Amino acid sequence: MKKDAGVAGIDRGRIDTKITADMPIAEVLEKYPETVDVFTKYFRGGCFACPAARFENISDGASAHGLDVKEILDELNSKVVPASK
């Protein structure tokens, strides 16, 4: 997708961004550093040192920790997808 500064400097390449449950945790952290606080909140920062973060996806991590994956995804996406007005 071509990135276009568009109106008010919005990065049009990120508007359609959506973090999904099947994405590896490490990939999300690398692509979207603004999500660090969400991972810290739910996983107490363990994702940063955990070797499983390279291959474990968000759904697996949430399940392993007894967490609600939808709640985590909603919060992660609120960090990377602009809110609709």
Contacts in CASP RR format, 6 or more apart in sequence:
PFRMAT RR
TARGET T0000
AUTHOR 0000-0000-0000
METHOD contacts of the structure
MODEL  1
MKKDAGVAGIDRGRIDTKITADMPIAEVLEKYPETVDVFTKYFRGGCFAC
PAARFENISDGASAHGLDVKEILDELNSKVVPASK
1 12 0 8 1.000
1 13 0 8 1.000
1 16 0 8 1.000
2 12 0 8 1.000
2 13 0 8 1.000
3 11 0 8 1.000
3 12 0 8 1.000
3 13 0 8 1.000
4 12 0 8 1.000
4 13 0 8 1.000
5 11 0 8 1.000
5 12 0 8 1.000
6 12 0 8 1.000
10 82 0 8 1.000
14 80 0 8 1.000
14 81 0 8 1.000
14 82 0 8 1.000
15 81 0 8 1.000
15 82 0 8 1.000
17 32 0 8 1.000
17 77 0 8 1.000
17 80 0 8 1.000
17 81 0 8 1.000
18 77 0 8 1.000
18 81 0 8 1.000
19 28 0 8 1.000
19 32 0 8 1.000
19 35 0 8 1.000
19 58 0 8 1.000
19 73 0 8 1.000
19 76 0 8 1.000
19 77 0 8 1.000
19 80 0 8 1.000
20 58 0 8 1.000
20 73 0 8 1.000
21 57 0 8 1.000
21 58 0 8 1.000
21 59 0 8 1.000
21 62 0 8 1.000
21 69 0 8 1.000
21 73 0 8 1.000
22 57 0 8 1.000
22 58 0 8 1.000
22 59 0 8 1.000
23 57 0 8 1.000
23 58 0 8 1.000
24 53 0 8 1.000
24 54 0 8 1.000
24 55 0 8 1.000
24 56 0 8 1.000
24 57 0 8 1.000
25 39 0 8 1.000
25 47 0 8 1.000
25 53 0 8 1.000
25 56 0 8 1.000
25 57 0 8 1.000
25 58 0 8 1.000
25 61 0 8 1.000
26 47 0 8 1.000
26 53 0 8 1.000
26 54 0 8 1.000
28 35 0 8 1.000
28 39 0 8 1.000
28 58 0 8 1.000
28 76 0 8 1.000
29 35 0 8 1.000
29 36 0 8 1.000
29 39 0 8 1.000
29 47 0 8 1.000
29 48 0 8 1.000
29 53 0 8 1.000
32 76 0 8 1.000
32 79 0 8 1.000
32 80 0 8 1.000
34 79 0 8 1.000
34 80 0 8 1.000
35 76 0 8 1.000
35 79 0 8 1.000
35 80 0 8 1.000
37 79 0 8 1.000
38 72 0 8 1.000
38 75 0 8 1.000
38 76 0 8 1.000
38 79 0 8 1.000
39 45 0 8 1.000
39 46 0 8 1.000
39 47 0 8 1.000
39 48 0 8 1.000
41 75 0 8 1.000
42 62 0 8 1.000
42 65 0 8 1.000
42 67 0 8 1.000
42 72 0 8 1.000
43 61 0 8 1.000
43 65 0 8 1.000
46 53 0 8 1.000
47 53 0 8 1.000
50 56 0 8 1.000
56 64 0 8 1.000
58 69 0 8 1.000
58 72 0 8 1.000
58 73 0 8 1.000
58 76 0 8 1.000
59 69 0 8 1.000
61 67 0 8 1.000
62 68 0 8 1.000
62 69 0 8 1.000
62 72 0 8 1.000
63 69 0 8 1.000
END
